[in-house]
Amino acid sequence: MEVHGANFAEKAAEIEQAINEADFVSFDEEMTGIGIGGEHRNSKDDTPASRYRKMVHAASRYSIIQFGLCTFKLISN
């Protein structure tokens, strides 16, 4: 389903129900940028913790322009 500002109120209850009934929820977001250079540039030698700090710094500089949400329900045979 496609949800945007014009139909969010109409779809909100359906989205909430899907989340509440889900066994698993996943989301993704698109931002106005992805990274910054200089000391915040990613390196193959980064530890997971340092990579995370760099990505947090980059993410704080950009805006979310699109958000995707997927809900999953386990179906057993």
C-alpha positions in Angstrom: 0.0 0.0 0.0 1.2 3.5 -0.7 0.7 6.0 2.1 1.4 9.7 1.9 0.3 12.9 3.6 -3.0 13.0 1.8 -4.1 9.5 2.9 -2.2 8.8 6.1 -5.2 9.4 8.4 -7.3 7.1 6.3 -4.6 4.3 6.4 -3.4 4.8 10.0 -5.7 2.2 11.6 -4.8 -0.4 9.0 -1.1 0.2 9.5 -1.4 0.0 13.3 -3.4 -3.3 13.0 -0.7 -4.8 10.7 2.0 -3.8 13.1 0.1 -5.2 16.1 -0.6 -8.5 14.3 2.9 -8.9 12.9 5.4 -11.6 13.9 8.2 -9.5 12.5 8.5 -5.8 11.4 11.2 -4.3 9.2 11.7 -0.7 8.0 13.9 1.2 5.7 14.4 4.9 5.1 15.7 7.1 2.3 17.6 10.2 3.3 18.7 13.3 1.5 22.3 12.1 1.8 24.4 9.2 2.9 27.8 10.1 4.1 30.3 12.8 4.7 34.0 13.0 4.1 37.0 13.9 6.2 37.5 12.2 9.5 33.9 10.7 9.2 34.8 8.8 6.0 34.2 5.1 6.3 37.3 2.9 6.2 37.8 -0.9 5.8 39.6 -0.8 9.1 36.7 0.6 11.1 35.4 -1.4 14.0 31.6 -1.8 14.1 31.4 0.7 16.9 33.4 3.4 15.0 31.4 2.7 11.8 28.2 3.2 13.8 29.4 6.5 15.3 30.3 7.8 11.8 26.9 6.8 10.4 25.1 8.4 13.3 27.0 11.6 12.6 26.1 11.5 8.9 22.5 10.6 9.6 22.1 13.6 12.0 23.0 15.9 9.0 20.3 14.7 6.6 16.5 14.4 6.6 14.3 11.4 6.0 12.4 11.8 2.7 10.8 8.3 2.5 10.1 5.6 5.0 9.3 2.0 4.1 7.6 -0.4 6.5 7.0 -4.1 6.0 5.1 -6.3 8.4 5.3 -10.1 8.3 3.0 -12.8 9.6 4.2 -16.4 10.0 2.0 -18.8 8.1 2.4 -22.4 9.1 1.3 -25.4 7.0 
